Amino acid sequence: MKKITIAIDGFSACGKSTMAKALAQKINYIYVDSGAMYRAITLYSLKNGLIDENGNVDVAKLQADINNIKVTFRLDDKTKLPITYLNGENVEADIRSMEVSGKVSAISSLGFVRRAMVTQQQELGQAKGIVMDGRDIGTVVFPKAELKIFVTAKPEVRAQRRLDELRSKGDMKTTFKEVFQNLQERDNADQTRTDSPLKKADDALVLDNSYMTRDQQMQWILERFEEVINKGV
């Protein structure tokens, strides 16, 4: 069976990563979480004092460091899902914190950061058979991807999903209001940044999963995958 490239873009907390991971496992493709890469750069910046509490970034220092920052993925032996590593250190849990969530837009909007990550992402996808999710996968990273999905959901639904995720990881302090505000800020920053803003590719299929179960989403995307794979056969 021929292999293709699958690009999944969309808003924060739409369940893109969960969907992409499950799809990759189902069809035996490689999964790459591009958002985790920007979160890893944000974590690096926080740990090294390159971003202050107000979100101001020491751009010159980060730009000087960027070529020495390597984000990689390794499969977990038990779950068979990718774990994010920052310069060889497992940071999968750390990059999901609200502190990183609140600062990642400031980092991901920087052109030199995006160019560095896009280069790494394109290297990962050269052999096809890959599922990647993010904000600019179908428009910038893989503009020729055979299957492009743009995922969206109602803001209040997305906020509740993110809050549930935080609760499951032991965060009992963050409020719905804080999460909702963070998502609004992320949406605005993602859509208005100068370099590679979040937008639907012209040939992307839209999936509003506000009231869909994971099984329903998987059925929908598997049908789209089969349509592409069987096209012209």
C-alpha positions as CSV (number, residue, x, y, z in Angstrom):
1,M,0.0,0.0,0.0
2,K,1.3,3.4,-0.9
3,K,2.2,5.8,1.9
4,I,1.1,9.4,2.2
5,T,1.7,12.5,4.3
6,I,-1.1,13.5,6.6
7,A,-1.2,17.1,7.9
8,I,-3.6,17.9,10.8
9,D,-3.9,21.6,11.8
10,G,-6.3,23.5,14.0
11,F,-6.9,25.4,17.2
12,S,-5.4,24.7,20.6
13,A,-7.2,22.0,22.7
14,C,-9.1,20.6,19.8
15,G,-7.7,17.1,20.4
16,K,-5.4,17.2,17.3
17,S,-2.6,15.4,19.0
18,T,-4.8,12.7,20.5
19,M,-6.4,12.2,17.1
20,A,-3.1,12.2,15.2
21,K,-1.5,9.7,17.7
22,A,-4.4,7.3,17.5
23,L,-4.5,7.6,13.7
24,A,-0.8,6.9,13.3
25,Q,-1.1,3.8,15.5
26,K,-4.1,2.6,13.5
27,I,-2.4,2.9,10.1
28,N,1.1,2.2,11.3
29,Y,2.5,5.6,10.5
30,I,5.1,7.8,12.3
31,Y,3.5,10.5,14.5
32,V,5.1,13.9,15.1
33,D,3.7,16.5,17.5
34,S,5.0,19.8,16.1
35,G,3.4,21.7,18.9
36,A,5.5,19.8,21.4
37,M,8.6,21.1,19.5
38,Y,7.6,24.8,20.1
39,R,6.7,23.9,23.7
40,A,10.2,22.4,24.2
41,I,11.8,25.6,22.9
42,T,9.6,27.6,25.3
43,L,10.7,25.3,28.2
44,Y,14.3,25.8,27.2
45,S,13.8,29.6,27.2
46,L,12.2,29.5,30.6
47,K,14.9,27.3,32.1
48,N,17.6,29.5,30.7
49,G,16.1,32.9,31.7
50,L,15.4,33.9,28.1
51,I,11.7,34.8,28.8
52,D,10.4,36.8,31.7
53,E,7.1,36.6,33.6
54,N,5.6,39.1,31.2
55,G,6.4,37.0,28.2
56,N,9.3,39.2,26.9
57,V,11.8,37.1,25.1
58,D,15.6,37.7,24.9
59,V,15.5,37.3,21.2
60,A,19.2,37.8,20.5
61,K,20.2,35.2,23.0
62,L,17.6,32.6,21.8
63,Q,18.6,33.2,18.2
64,A,22.3,32.6,19.2
65,D,21.3,29.3,20.9
66,I,18.7,28.0,18.4
67,N,21.0,25.8,16.3
68,N,22.2,24.1,19.5
69,I,18.6,23.2,20.6
70,K,17.5,19.8,19.4
71,V,14.0,18.4,19.8
72,T,13.6,14.7,19.2
73,F,11.0,12.0,19.8
74,R,11.4,8.5,21.1
75,L,8.7,5.8,21.3
76,D,7.6,4.8,24.8
77,D,8.2,1.1,25.2
78,K,4.9,0.6,26.9
79,T,2.5,3.0,25.1
80,K,4.3,3.0,21.8
81,L,3.6,6.8,21.7
82,P,6.3,9.4,21.1
83,I,8.0,11.1,24.1
84,T,9.5,14.6,23.6
85,Y,13.1,15.1,24.4
86,L,14.9,18.4,24.6
87,N,18.7,18.0,24.0
88,G,18.4,14.4,25.2
89,E,16.2,15.0,28.3
90,N,12.7,13.7,28.6
91,V,10.5,16.8,28.9
92,E,7.1,15.4,27.9
93,A,5.4,16.3,31.3
94,D,7.1,19.6,31.7
95,I,6.1,21.0,28.3
96,R,2.4,20.5,29.1
97,S,2.3,22.9,32.1
98,M,0.3,26.1,32.2
99,E,3.5,28.1,32.5
100,V,4.7,26.8,29.2
101,S,1.2,27.2,27.7
102,G,1.1,30.8,28.7
103,K,4.5,31.6,27.1
104,V,4.6,29.4,24.0
105,S,2.9,31.9,21.6
106,A,5.7,34.4,22.3
107,I,8.3,31.8,21.2
108,S,6.4,30.2,18.3
109,S,5.7,33.6,16.7
110,L,9.5,34.2,16.2
111,G,10.4,33.6,12.6
112,F,13.9,32.1,13.2
113,V,12.3,29.6,15.7
114,R,9.7,28.5,13.2
115,R,12.2,28.2,10.4
116,A,14.5,26.0,12.6
117,M,11.6,23.8,13.6
118,V,10.1,23.5,10.1
119,T,13.5,22.3,8.9
120,Q,13.6,19.6,11.5
121,Q,9.9,18.7,10.7
122,Q,10.5,18.4,7.0
123,E,13.5,16.1,7.6
124,L,11.3,13.8,9.6
125,G,8.7,13.6,6.8
126,Q,10.9,13.0,3.8
127,A,10.0,9.3,3.7
128,K,6.2,9.9,3.9
129,G,4.1,7.5,6.1
130,I,3.9,10.3,8.6
131,V,1.1,12.1,10.6
132,M,2.0,15.5,11.9
133,D,-0.2,18.0,13.7
134,G,0.3,21.7,14.5
135,R,-0.7,25.1,13.3
136,D,1.0,25.4,9.9
137,I,1.6,21.8,8.8
138,G,-0.7,21.9,5.7
139,T,0.3,25.4,4.7
140,V,4.0,25.6,5.4
141,V,5.6,22.4,6.5
142,F,3.9,20.0,4.1
143,P,2.0,22.1,1.5
144,K,1.8,19.1,-0.8
145,A,0.5,16.7,1.8
146,E,-2.0,14.3,0.2
147,L,-4.5,14.6,3.2
148,K,-5.0,17.8,5.1
149,I,-7.4,18.1,8.0
150,F,-8.3,21.4,9.8
151,V,-9.7,20.7,13.3
152,T,-11.9,23.2,15.2
153,A,-14.3,23.1,18.1
154,K,-16.3,25.6,20.2
155,P,-14.0,27.7,22.6
156,E,-15.9,26.6,25.7
157,V,-15.6,22.9,24.7
158,R,-11.9,23.3,24.1
159,A,-11.4,25.0,27.5
160,Q,-13.1,22.2,29.3
161,R,-11.0,19.6,27.5
162,R,-7.8,21.4,28.5
163,L,-9.0,21.8,32.1
164,D,-9.9,18.1,32.3
165,E,-6.4,17.3,31.0
166,L,-4.8,19.4,33.7
167,R,-7.0,17.8,36.4
168,S,-6.0,14.3,35.2
169,K,-2.3,15.4,35.7
170,G,-3.0,16.6,39.3
171,D,-3.4,20.3,38.7
172,M,-6.3,21.2,40.9
173,K,-5.6,25.0,41.1
174,T,-6.0,26.2,37.6
175,T,-9.6,27.5,36.9
176,F,-11.8,27.2,33.9
177,K,-11.6,31.0,33.5
178,E,-7.8,30.9,33.4
179,V,-7.8,28.2,30.8
180,F,-10.5,29.9,28.7
181,Q,-8.5,33.2,28.7
182,N,-5.3,31.4,27.8
183,L,-7.0,29.7,24.9
184,Q,-8.4,33.1,23.7
185,E,-4.9,34.6,23.8
186,R,-3.4,31.6,22.1
187,D,-6.0,31.7,19.3
188,N,-5.4,35.4,18.7
189,A,-1.6,35.1,18.7
190,D,-1.7,32.0,16.4
191,Q,-3.9,33.7,13.9
192,T,-2.3,37.1,13.8
193,R,1.4,36.4,13.9
194,T,3.4,37.5,10.9
195,D,5.3,34.3,10.3
196,S,3.2,31.2,9.4
197,P,-0.1,32.2,11.0
198,L,-2.8,29.6,11.8
199,K,-5.1,29.2,8.9
200,K,-6.9,26.5,6.9
201,A,-5.1,25.4,3.8
202,D,-7.3,25.9,0.7
203,D,-7.5,22.1,0.1
204,A,-7.9,21.1,3.8
205,L,-11.0,19.2,5.0
206,V,-12.7,20.8,8.1
207,L,-13.6,18.7,11.1
208,D,-15.6,20.4,13.9
209,N,-15.4,17.9,16.7
210,S,-17.2,19.9,19.3
211,Y,-19.7,17.1,20.0
212,M,-18.0,14.1,18.5
213,T,-16.7,11.2,20.5
214,R,-13.1,10.0,19.8
215,D,-14.5,6.9,18.0
216,Q,-16.7,9.1,15.7
217,Q,-13.6,11.3,14.9
218,M,-11.5,8.3,14.2
219,Q,-14.2,6.8,11.9
220,W,-14.4,10.1,10.0
221,I,-10.7,10.5,9.5
222,L,-10.2,6.9,8.6
223,E,-12.8,7.2,5.9
224,R,-11.0,10.3,4.5
225,F,-7.7,8.4,4.6
226,E,-9.2,5.4,2.7
227,E,-10.6,7.8,0.1
228,V,-7.1,9.3,-0.6
229,I,-5.4,5.9,-0.5
230,N,-7.9,4.4,-3.0
231,K,-8.0,7.4,-5.3
232,G,-7.0,6.4,-8.7
233,V,-6.7,2.7,-7.8
